[in-house]
């Protein structure tokens, strides 16, 4: 049993090494410009061993994005636990969501094609909105995490309706799906270099994200 445990630990450590190495190189060179050979060499593995863990570069990218989604979900859970009222939980969840994406996505248009996180997001959301599911497990896990994040928002909305801090006319499920998909569409727009279009109107992506957030929160609050 000890030998088997050690083997599993070593396998997981090797997988983490691959993820960390790939994420670093993607950040330095970009997703499209990074061959799997280079990742294998930097991780001090043979190319064959690398492909035992990840069957394609796209699968590797989704594995990295899945790791980041797990971190986002943990941030959301911690943020919601510190809030008492439902409306406070919604605000805390969305603030955590916003902080996470600000940290993982550059807002400047110059990095649109270089930022690997945008490239992962572009691929993932492209599949999401086209209703297509890639045939590898990490993409499926990404969809699962996105759904669980949506569920956190639904539960917070339900609590708010019950405790009176959110308007009772609000349908938690529809509201979470509507706002969640608006945010995802906005992120998809940014991942495709949409900040160039926004700049023509005199707004930054950050300003519009803040405004969208404020509009959503004000639409929920129950008037005294």
N, C-alpha and C positions, 0 to 999 in steps of 0.2 A: 504493500500500500504506500510505503514511504517512497519507493522508486517511482511509482505511478504519479504521486503528488508532485514530485520533483520534475518529472517529465512535463506535466501539465503547466507547472509554473514557468518552466523554461520556454515552452511553446507560447504562452501568453506574453512573456517578456520579449520574445522575438517579434511577436505581432505588434506590440507597442513600439518597439524599435523601428519597425517598418513604417508605422503610422507617423511617428515623430520625424523620421528622416524624410519621408515623402512630403509631409506638410512643410518642412523647412525648405526643401528644394523647390516645391511648387511656388512658395512665397518668393523665392529668389529669382526663379526663371519663368514662372507661369506654368499652367497646366499643360497647354498644348506643346510647349517647347521642352518638356521634360520626358525623356524616354525611360521606360522601365529598366533598361540596362543601367542607367545612371543611378537610379534608386537602389538597385540591388548592390552595385559597387559601393555606394556610400554607406549602406547598411551592413556591409561586409558579408554579403550572402551571394550565393550563386543565383543566376536568373531563374533556374529551375525551382529553387527553394522559394523564391519570391512568389512564383506563380502557384505554388502549393497553398499559399495563404490568400492570394488575391488573383483571380483569373484574368483581370484586365485592369488597365489604368483607371477606367471609369468606376469599376467596383472599388478600387482603392480610394478614389476621391469620395465616393459615397460613404465609405467606412470612416474617413476623416470627418465628414459632415455629420455622420451619425454620432460620433464622439462629442462633437460640439453641441448637437441637439440634446444629448444627455446632460451636458453641463447647463444648458439653458433651462431644461426642465427642473433641475435641482435649484437653480436660482429662483425660478418661479415658485417652487414649493416653499422655499425659505422666506421669500417675500410675502406670500399669502399668509403664512403662519404668524407673522408679526402684526397683521391687521385684525381688527375686531369686527367691524361692520362689513357687509357685502360690498358696498361701493368702495370702501377702503381696500378690500382685497383685489377688486378689479383694477383699481388704480396702481396698486403695488405690482400686480402681475404684468400689466402692460408697461409699466416703467422698467421692470426687469427685462422684459422682452426688448424694449427699445434700447436699453443700455447694452444688452448683449450684441445686438446687431450693429450698434455704433462701434463697438470694440472689434467686431469681426468683418465689417464691411467699410472700406474707405469711401468717403462721400465725394472726393474729388474725381472729376471725369477723366483725368489723366491716367488713373489706375484702373479704369473700367475693364480693360482687356488683360491686365496683369494680375489683378487680385484673385488668387485661387478660390477664395471663399465665394466671390461673385460667380465664378465659373461653376462651382458646385451647385450654388443656388439656382443659376440659370438652367442647368441640366435638370435638377430636381423639380423645379416649378414648371418647366416645360412639360415633363412627364405628368405632373400633377394636374395641370389644367387641360391637357389633352386626353386625360383619362387613361393614359398608358402606364403600365407597370413594367419597368425593366426586369429582366430575368436574372436577377442576382439578389442574394438575401439582404445586403446592406441597404439597398434602395427601399425594399419592403420595410426594413426597420426604421428608416427615415420617415416613411409615411405613417408608421405606427406612432412614432414619437410626436409627430405633428398633430395627430388625432388626440393623443393624450394631453398635449398642451391646450388644444381646443376644449377638451373636457374640463380642464382646470378653470378656464374662463366661464364655461357653462355653470359649473358648481358655484363659483363666486357670484354670478348673476342670480342664480336661484336663491342663494342666501340673502342677497340684497333685497330681492322682492319679498322674501319672508320677513326680514327684519325692518322693512319699511324705508330703507335707505335708497332703494331703486324703485322707479315707477312700476306699479303693478301691471300696467298694460304691456310691459316688456315681455317678449317671448325669449327666454334665455338661449334656447337652441338656435333659433333664427338669428338672434343678435350676435352670438358668438361666431356663427358661420359667416354672416355678412361682414362684420368687421375683420375677422380673421382673414377672409379671402381678399378684402380690400388691401390689407397690409401685405399679404403675399403677392398680390398683383403689383403693388408699389415696389416691392423688393425685386420682382421680376423686371420691372421697368428700369430700375437702377442697374441691375446686373447686365442689362443690354446697353448700358451707356446712356440711359435716359436723362442724366443730369445735364447733358448738353442741350436738350430741349427745354428743360426747366430754366436754364440760365438765360435763354432767349426771352423769357417772361419776367426776369428780374428776381426770381425766387431760387432759394437753395433747396435741395432735397430735405435738409434738416428742418428748415422753416416749415415746409409743407407737412412733414411728418408730425411736428409739434402741433400744427394747426388741426390736422386730422385727429390727433389724440384728444385735443381740447374739445373739438366738436362732439366726438363720441362720448366723452365723459359728461358733458353738459346735457346730452340727449337722454342720459340715464337718470340723472339726479331728480329725486322726487321734490316737488316744490312744497315749501312749508305752508 
